[in-house]
Amino acid sequence: MTKLLIVEDSKFFSSLLEKRVESELEIPVVAVPDMASAKETIAKMKDDFFLALLDLTLPDAPNGEIVEYVRSQEIPVVVFTGTFSEQMREDILAKGVIDYVTKDSPSSVDYLISLTNRIWKNRSLTAMVVDDSKTARMVTAGHLARYQFKVLEAADGLEALALVNESKERNAESIPLVITDFNMPKMDGFDLIRELRKDWTKEQMAIIGISAMGSNTLSAKFIKIGANDFITKPFLPEEFLCRISQNMDNLEQLQALRDAATKDYLTGMYNRRFFFDVARPVFAAAKRKESDLMVAMIDLDFFKSVNDNYGHDVGDEVLSGIAQVLLKSTRETDIVARMGGEEFCLLAPAMIPGMAEYYLESLREKIASLTFSAGGSDFSITASIGATCLRAETLDAMIGDADDKLYKAKESGRNRVVIDV
């Protein structure tokens, strides 16, 4: 389910949507002008569509018949229409669509693009609903499922905490969105938020409080305790969707800012500055506990010749490929970063000295086995690695020792590991 279906008889509006979705979201689009074409397309490609944007009035389906048909094929739907009324709103939402948009201004297209992007991303996200009322919980969970979230349900705060902790212990995907009622047995919404905020900040998990006991005092208390937002029950589906979308967009924007500050733009690895911020506490803990620790410096051999012979774009591809090998082949507890140019640093806590050389040789071999293509030919690249398992007084000193071993690896022929254990 990787494509967007657009059914719209206006060539101008359809083309505008298609171009913006494909250029801004990089999602492939299939656009057709009427219900007959939509039926033919869905018959051939039903499982390809994660969402359909449908015009409510088509030449061969003037009364919204397209909506019922596409929903019967279990494809999520967003409707756009040139006219609007309260009765039309009720009729549209009763058909189980995600949302509706009126084609009355340029901002309508912006909203459709934003909504499509949000639904595309929601498919990989998990949301949790916490409410002791089974009926209310089912309603809220139903909305979230319609917005394409994977949904967990809990009847009280204790059950919710258990689900979050279970996910954390299994190293499963995090739960970035929690919607919690206030008044619940065993653990109410306030206490749940207090517990969640011990491990998850507002920038990591969006928590939205909901309650039928709506009041300025209650909403203010939810926010002060640590909620990102508050909604009074019963709520309009449109308001709920907008609040959810805004909160998830905020999380992603904050994550993008954190990534810009902490990660190397090319490889997605930690950058030099953030490496030291993260590595120093790990080094201090290892020194205090007198536990094993390894620092390794990894430098690509003759990398300048790649840039000289094939150009910097190919050089960037090589760096990105090497980075992916390092990220995928190192342990979850390891810290690996691009220090600059073609040099990487690896900090490996609890690395048994007797296993260190084998571990680094495995990394070296994986790098050497990579094949890159440029100018009609294939080439590979090797790496020299210097490392130490001898703890020094400071992290900088250990990195310096690893650098010395890297120099020896280069001097003795490259494409090898030199290590102090």
Backbone torsions as a table, in degrees:
resi	resn	phi	psi	omega
1	MET	NA	82.1	-173.4
2	THR	-125.9	6.9	-176.6
3	LYS	-120.2	157.4	175.5
4	LEU	-107.5	131.4	175.9
5	LEU	-99.8	128.4	174.4
6	ILE	-117.6	125.5	175.8
7	VAL	-118.2	107.0	-173.4
8	GLU	-155.1	128.1	-177.6
9	ASP	-83.2	-16.5	176.8
10	SER	-80.2	112.8	-178.7
11	LYS	-60.7	-37.8	-178.1
12	PHE	-65.3	-50.4	-177.2
13	PHE	-66.3	-41.5	179.7
14	SER	-63.1	-45.1	-179.9
15	SER	-64.5	-40.0	179.0
16	LEU	-61.0	-47.3	178.7
17	LEU	-61.9	-47.2	-176.9
18	GLU	-59.5	-47.2	-177.8
19	LYS	-64.0	-41.7	-177.8
20	ARG	-70.4	-40.3	179.2
21	VAL	-63.6	-45.3	-176.6
22	GLU	-71.4	-34.2	-178.1
23	SER	-83.3	-40.2	-176.0
24	GLU	-88.5	-35.6	-176.4
25	LEU	-105.4	-14.4	-178.7
26	GLU	57.2	39.4	176.5
27	ILE	-109.5	126.9	179.4
28	PRO	-66.0	142.0	-174.7
29	VAL	-120.8	139.5	168.5
30	VAL	-117.4	117.4	-176.6
31	ALA	-114.8	131.9	178.0
32	VAL	-133.0	156.6	-171.4
33	PRO	-95.5	-9.5	-174.2
34	ASP	-155.5	175.4	-175.9
35	MET	-68.9	-37.0	179.9
36	ALA	-61.1	-45.2	178.4
37	SER	-65.6	-36.7	179.0
38	ALA	-63.0	-41.9	179.1
39	LYS	-62.5	-44.0	179.6
40	GLU	-62.7	-43.5	-178.6
41	THR	-65.1	-45.9	-178.9
42	ILE	-65.2	-35.7	178.4
43	ALA	-60.7	-33.5	-179.1
44	LYS	-88.8	-30.5	-168.5
45	MET	-132.3	26.3	-173.5
46	LYS	-49.3	-45.1	-174.9
47	ASP	-77.3	-2.0	-178.9
48	ASP	-86.7	-17.2	-169.6
49	PHE	-99.9	124.2	175.2
50	PHE	-90.9	-15.5	-176.9
51	LEU	-162.5	149.7	173.6
52	ALA	-126.6	131.4	172.4
53	LEU	-101.4	117.4	-170.4
54	LEU	-120.6	132.7	169.0
55	ASP	-75.6	133.7	-175.9
56	LEU	-70.4	-28.7	-176.6
57	THR	-120.5	112.4	-179.7
58	LEU	-119.1	158.6	-178.6
59	PRO	-55.7	-39.7	-178.8
60	ASP	-104.2	12.2	176.9
61	ALA	-153.2	70.9	-170.6
62	PRO	-75.3	-13.2	-175.3
63	ASN	-115.9	31.5	175.7
64	GLY	78.2	16.4	-179.3
65	GLU	-59.9	-27.6	-179.4
66	ILE	-61.4	-33.9	-177.8
67	VAL	-65.0	-49.3	-178.9
68	GLU	-62.8	-37.5	-179.0
69	TYR	-66.7	-48.8	-177.5
70	VAL	-65.4	-38.7	176.8
71	ARG	-64.3	-34.1	178.5
72	SER	-65.9	-19.9	177.3
73	GLN	-91.6	8.0	176.9
74	GLU	62.0	35.1	173.7
75	ILE	-104.0	125.6	177.8
76	PRO	-59.1	145.8	-171.2
77	VAL	-130.6	138.6	164.9
78	VAL	-120.5	131.3	-176.8
79	VAL	-103.0	139.2	168.0
80	PHE	-124.7	146.4	-173.4
81	THR	-146.9	152.5	179.0
82	GLY	-84.5	-18.2	179.0
83	THR	-126.4	162.4	-177.0
84	PHE	-152.6	143.7	173.0
85	SER	-152.1	164.5	179.8
86	GLU	-62.5	-38.5	178.8
87	GLN	-65.6	-40.5	178.3
88	MET	-62.9	-41.2	178.3
89	ARG	-57.4	-48.3	-179.2
90	GLU	-62.8	-41.1	-179.7
91	ASP	-64.9	-41.9	-179.2
92	ILE	-64.7	-50.6	-177.5
93	LEU	-65.1	-30.6	178.6
94	ALA	-65.3	-19.5	179.8
95	LYS	-83.2	-0.2	177.1
96	GLY	82.9	24.2	178.4
97	VAL	-79.3	161.5	179.4
98	ILE	-72.9	-47.0	-176.2
99	ASP	-164.4	171.2	176.3
100	TYR	-131.6	151.0	-178.9
101	VAL	-138.0	134.0	176.8
102	THR	-91.5	137.9	-179.0
103	LYS	-87.8	70.4	-175.2
104	ASP	-120.3	-1.5	-180.0
105	SER	-165.4	163.1	176.3
106	PRO	-57.4	-29.2	-179.8
107	SER	-66.1	-20.8	177.5
108	SER	-63.2	-39.9	177.9
109	VAL	-67.0	-41.9	177.6
110	ASP	-58.0	-42.2	-179.4
111	TYR	-66.1	-41.5	178.5
112	LEU	-61.7	-41.8	178.8
113	ILE	-64.3	-45.6	179.5
114	SER	-62.9	-42.4	-179.4
115	LEU	-66.8	-42.2	177.2
116	THR	-59.7	-43.9	178.7
117	ASN	-62.3	-41.1	-179.0
118	ARG	-65.0	-43.6	-179.2
119	ILE	-67.4	-38.6	176.8
120	TRP	-57.4	-44.7	-178.2
121	LYS	-74.9	-33.9	-177.2
122	ASN	-59.5	-26.5	-175.9
123	ARG	-59.9	-24.0	-179.0
124	SER	-102.5	7.5	-175.9
125	LEU	-111.1	150.5	178.0
126	THR	-111.5	132.7	175.5
127	ALA	-118.9	149.2	178.9
128	MET	-123.3	133.8	177.1
129	VAL	-107.2	127.5	-179.0
130	VAL	-120.5	110.8	-177.0
131	ASP	-160.4	133.0	-178.9
132	ASP	-78.0	-15.2	175.4
133	SER	-85.2	115.3	-178.4
134	LYS	-61.7	-38.8	-179.5
135	THR	-64.7	-48.7	179.9
136	ALA	-63.1	-39.0	179.8
137	ARG	-62.9	-42.1	180.0
138	MET	-65.5	-38.0	179.5
139	VAL	-64.3	-49.2	-179.3
140	THR	-63.8	-44.2	179.1
141	ALA	-62.7	-35.5	178.8
142	GLY	-63.7	-41.3	176.6
143	HIS	-61.5	-46.3	-177.6
144	LEU	-64.3	-40.6	177.5
145	ALA	-63.6	-37.6	177.8
146	ARG	-64.2	-32.6	177.4
147	TYR	-82.0	6.2	173.2
148	GLN	80.1	14.1	171.4
149	PHE	-73.7	150.0	162.0
150	LYS	-79.8	132.8	-168.7
151	VAL	-119.7	132.0	170.1
152	LEU	-108.9	149.1	179.2
153	GLU	-126.0	142.7	176.8
154	ALA	-139.9	144.4	-176.1
155	ALA	-90.5	-11.0	177.8
156	ASP	-163.1	176.6	-176.2
157	GLY	-63.2	-38.2	-178.8
158	LEU	-64.6	-42.6	178.4
159	GLU	-65.2	-37.4	178.7
160	ALA	-64.0	-45.4	178.9
161	LEU	-60.6	-39.9	179.3
162	ALA	-61.7	-41.2	179.6
163	LEU	-66.3	-41.7	179.0
164	VAL	-64.3	-44.9	-178.7
165	ASN	-66.8	-37.8	178.0
166	GLU	-62.5	-42.8	178.2
167	SER	-62.6	-40.3	-179.2
168	LYS	-66.7	-42.5	-178.7
169	GLU	-66.5	-33.2	-179.8
170	ARG	-83.6	1.5	-175.3
171	ASN	54.0	32.7	178.9
172	ALA	-79.4	178.6	177.5
173	GLU	-59.4	142.4	179.6
174	SER	-69.2	168.3	177.8
175	ILE	-109.8	96.4	-173.5
176	PRO	-80.3	-8.9	-176.3
177	LEU	-136.1	124.5	176.3
178	VAL	-126.7	128.7	176.7
179	ILE	-116.2	116.8	-172.3
180	THR	-127.2	138.2	172.5
181	ASP	-72.9	167.3	178.7
182	PHE	-90.1	-60.6	-170.6
183	ASN	-89.1	103.7	-179.9
184	MET	-140.3	151.9	176.7
185	PRO	-72.5	166.2	176.4
186	LYS	68.4	-56.4	176.5
187	MET	-152.2	119.8	-177.3
188	ASP	-82.0	178.9	-176.3
189	GLY	-62.9	-36.6	179.5
190	PHE	-63.6	-47.4	-179.3
191	ASP	-66.7	-35.5	176.9
192	LEU	-61.6	-45.9	-179.9
193	ILE	-61.8	-42.7	178.8
194	ARG	-57.7	-42.6	-179.1
195	GLU	-69.1	-42.8	-179.3
196	LEU	-64.4	-35.8	-177.5
197	ARG	-72.8	-9.0	174.2
198	LYS	-68.7	-28.5	-177.2
199	ASP	-116.8	-21.9	-173.9
200	TRP	-128.6	122.0	179.3
201	THR	-80.3	172.5	176.6
202	LYS	-63.9	-23.6	179.3
203	GLU	-83.0	-11.8	-178.5
204	GLN	-106.7	-30.9	-177.7
205	MET	-140.1	124.7	175.8
206	ALA	-88.1	123.0	177.4
207	ILE	-114.7	124.6	179.5
208	ILE	-115.6	121.4	176.9
209	GLY	-83.3	141.7	174.8
210	ILE	-134.0	146.4	178.2
211	SER	-165.0	146.3	173.2
212	ALA	-78.9	-13.8	179.2
213	MET	-88.8	52.7	-174.1
214	GLY	-65.3	129.0	175.3
215	SER	-160.3	158.0	178.4
216	ASN	-60.1	-37.3	-178.7
217	THR	-65.2	-44.5	-178.2
218	LEU	-66.1	-44.9	-179.4
219	SER	-63.7	-39.6	178.5
220	ALA	-63.6	-40.0	-179.4
221	LYS	-67.4	-39.9	176.5
222	PHE	-56.4	-47.4	-177.4
223	ILE	-65.6	-42.3	-178.6
224	LYS	-65.9	-34.2	-179.0
225	ILE	-72.9	-24.8	177.4
226	GLY	139.2	3.3	176.7
227	ALA	-72.6	151.0	176.0
228	ASN	-83.4	-24.5	-173.2
229	ASP	-162.0	169.9	179.2
230	PHE	-145.7	138.1	178.0
231	ILE	-131.7	135.8	178.2
232	THR	-87.2	133.5	174.9
233	LYS	-87.4	144.6	-7.1
234	PRO	-76.6	148.3	-177.9
235	PHE	-116.4	157.1	174.5
236	LEU	-75.6	138.5	178.3
237	PRO	-54.9	-38.0	-179.2
238	GLU	-64.7	-42.1	178.7
239	GLU	-64.2	-43.4	-179.0
240	PHE	-59.3	-46.4	179.6
241	LEU	-61.5	-43.5	-179.3
242	CYS	-63.7	-42.1	179.3
243	ARG	-64.5	-44.5	178.9
244	ILE	-60.0	-48.5	-177.3
245	SER	-61.7	-43.6	-179.5
246	GLN	-62.8	-42.5	-179.0
247	ASN	-67.9	-40.1	178.9
248	MET	-70.2	-37.6	176.2
249	ASP	-61.9	-40.7	178.9
250	ASN	-61.6	-44.0	177.8
251	LEU	-58.5	-44.9	-177.1
252	GLU	-68.4	-37.5	177.8
253	GLN	-66.1	-39.8	177.2
254	LEU	-66.4	-38.8	177.2
255	GLN	-64.1	-38.7	178.6
256	ALA	-63.4	-39.4	177.3
257	LEU	-65.7	-41.3	178.1
258	ARG	-63.5	-42.0	179.8
259	ASP	-63.2	-40.0	179.9
260	ALA	-62.3	-33.2	-178.3
261	ALA	-84.5	-27.1	-170.8
262	THR	-114.3	-14.7	-174.4
263	LYS	-118.1	149.6	175.4
264	ASP	-69.7	128.9	-172.3
265	TYR	-63.8	-30.1	-174.6
266	LEU	-83.3	-46.1	-171.0
267	THR	-100.6	-17.6	-176.0
268	GLY	79.2	3.4	177.6
269	MET	-83.0	166.9	170.8
270	TYR	-57.2	145.2	173.7
271	ASN	-89.2	174.8	-174.8
272	ARG	-58.5	-44.9	-177.1
273	ARG	-62.0	-47.2	-176.9
274	PHE	-71.9	-28.8	176.9
275	PHE	-56.1	-47.1	-178.6
276	PHE	-68.6	-34.9	177.5
277	ASP	-61.6	-39.5	-178.1
278	VAL	-84.2	-38.2	-172.3
279	ALA	-74.9	-33.1	-176.6
280	ARG	-61.4	-44.5	176.4
281	PRO	-63.5	-34.7	178.2
282	VAL	-66.5	-42.6	177.2
283	PHE	-62.7	-44.1	-179.4
284	ALA	-61.5	-40.4	179.4
285	ALA	-65.3	-41.8	179.5
286	ALA	-65.4	-38.8	178.8
287	LYS	-66.8	-42.4	-179.4
288	ARG	-65.2	-41.1	-177.3
289	LYS	-89.4	-5.5	-176.6
290	GLU	55.9	42.4	-179.5
291	SER	-98.0	164.9	-177.2
292	ASP	-66.4	147.9	179.6
293	LEU	-157.0	138.5	176.6
294	MET	-127.0	139.8	171.3
295	VAL	-120.9	131.8	179.3
296	ALA	-130.3	139.5	172.5
297	MET	-108.7	131.4	-175.4
298	ILE	-121.8	123.1	-177.2
299	ASP	-130.8	132.4	-178.9
300	LEU	-74.8	139.7	-177.4
301	ASP	-84.6	131.8	175.4
302	PHE	53.7	38.6	-177.8
303	PHE	-66.8	-30.6	-179.8
304	LYS	-58.2	-34.6	-179.3
305	SER	-67.1	-27.8	176.6
306	VAL	-64.7	-47.9	178.2
307	ASN	-63.3	-41.0	-177.6
308	ASP	-67.7	-40.5	-174.3
309	ASN	-85.5	-34.0	-171.8
310	TYR	-118.6	-12.5	-179.8
311	GLY	100.4	161.6	-175.1
312	HIS	-71.4	-26.5	177.2
313	ASP	-63.2	-42.8	177.1
314	VAL	-67.4	-38.6	176.3
315	GLY	-58.3	-39.4	177.5
316	ASP	-65.0	-38.8	177.7
317	GLU	-62.2	-39.0	179.1
318	VAL	-64.6	-47.1	-180.0
319	LEU	-60.7	-41.5	179.4
320	SER	-66.0	-39.4	178.7
321	GLY	-65.4	-43.2	177.8
322	ILE	-63.1	-41.6	-179.5
323	ALA	-61.0	-40.5	179.7
324	GLN	-65.5	-37.2	175.7
325	VAL	-61.2	-45.1	-178.5
326	LEU	-66.5	-41.5	-179.0
327	LEU	-67.1	-38.1	-176.7
328	LYS	-82.5	-25.0	-172.2
329	SER	-99.9	-10.4	177.2
330	THR	-90.8	164.5	-176.9
331	ARG	-77.1	160.5	-179.1
332	GLU	-62.2	-31.1	-178.3
333	THR	-81.6	-12.0	-179.0
334	ASP	-75.0	155.6	175.1
335	ILE	-119.8	119.7	-178.9
336	VAL	-127.7	139.3	-174.5
337	ALA	-146.2	154.9	170.3
338	ARG	-88.3	119.5	-175.9
339	MET	-87.5	-15.6	-179.2
340	GLY	142.7	147.7	179.4
341	GLY	55.1	-126.5	-179.7
342	GLU	-106.6	25.5	-176.2
343	GLU	-112.1	135.6	-179.8
344	PHE	-126.3	153.1	178.0
345	CYS	-125.7	138.4	-179.4
346	LEU	-124.5	125.6	173.9
347	LEU	-112.0	121.2	-174.5
348	ALA	-123.1	95.9	177.9
349	PRO	-69.8	150.6	177.9
350	ALA	58.3	30.4	176.3
351	MET	-85.8	113.9	179.5
352	ILE	-64.4	124.9	-176.3
353	PRO	-52.4	-38.0	-178.8
354	GLY	-65.6	-20.2	-179.6
355	MET	-100.1	-9.7	-171.2
356	ALA	-63.1	-46.2	-177.5
357	GLU	-65.1	-42.6	177.6
358	TYR	-59.0	-42.4	-178.9
359	TYR	-62.3	-46.1	-178.0
360	LEU	-72.5	-34.6	175.9
361	GLU	-62.2	-37.3	177.6
362	SER	-62.6	-42.6	177.0
363	LEU	-63.0	-43.8	-179.2
364	ARG	-60.7	-43.8	-179.0
365	GLU	-65.2	-38.9	179.4
366	LYS	-65.8	-37.8	177.2
367	ILE	-65.1	-45.3	-177.8
368	ALA	-65.6	-25.2	-177.7
369	SER	-82.6	-10.3	178.7
370	LEU	-68.1	143.8	177.0
371	THR	-122.9	133.0	178.4
372	PHE	-119.3	155.2	-178.6
373	SER	-122.5	137.9	177.0
374	ALA	-163.9	141.1	176.6
375	GLY	59.6	29.4	178.2
376	GLY	80.7	8.0	179.0
377	SER	-136.1	160.9	178.3
378	ASP	-102.1	150.4	176.0
379	PHE	-150.1	163.1	176.3
380	SER	-130.5	172.1	-178.7
381	ILE	-141.4	151.0	-180.0
382	THR	-115.3	171.7	179.9
383	ALA	-136.1	145.0	171.7
384	SER	-103.1	141.9	-175.9
385	ILE	-130.6	129.0	172.7
386	GLY	-118.4	138.4	-174.3
387	ALA	-150.4	162.0	174.4
388	THR	-144.0	142.8	172.4
389	CYS	-111.3	6.2	-179.4
390	LEU	-90.6	111.2	-177.3
391	ARG	-65.8	132.3	175.8
392	ALA	-102.2	-175.7	-179.1
393	GLU	-72.3	-29.9	-179.0
394	THR	-135.3	161.3	176.0
395	LEU	-63.3	-41.0	179.2
396	ASP	-58.7	-37.9	179.9
397	ALA	-67.1	-40.1	177.9
398	MET	-64.7	-40.0	177.8
399	ILE	-64.3	-39.0	176.5
400	GLY	-61.8	-41.8	177.3
401	ASP	-62.8	-42.4	179.0
402	ALA	-64.6	-36.4	177.2
403	ASP	-63.3	-39.7	177.6
404	ASP	-61.3	-41.8	179.6
405	LYS	-68.7	-33.7	176.3
406	LEU	-63.1	-42.0	178.1
407	TYR	-59.6	-41.9	178.9
408	LYS	-65.8	-37.6	177.5
409	ALA	-62.9	-39.2	178.3
410	LYS	-67.7	-43.7	-177.0
411	GLU	-67.6	-28.7	-175.3
412	SER	-94.2	12.7	172.0
413	GLY	125.9	-6.0	-179.9
414	ARG	67.1	173.2	180.0
415	ASN	52.4	50.1	179.6
416	ARG	-156.7	167.4	179.1
417	VAL	-111.3	129.6	171.6
418	VAL	-121.9	124.6	-172.3
419	ILE	-140.3	143.5	172.4
420	ASP	-100.0	120.4	176.9
421	VAL	-120.3	NA	NA
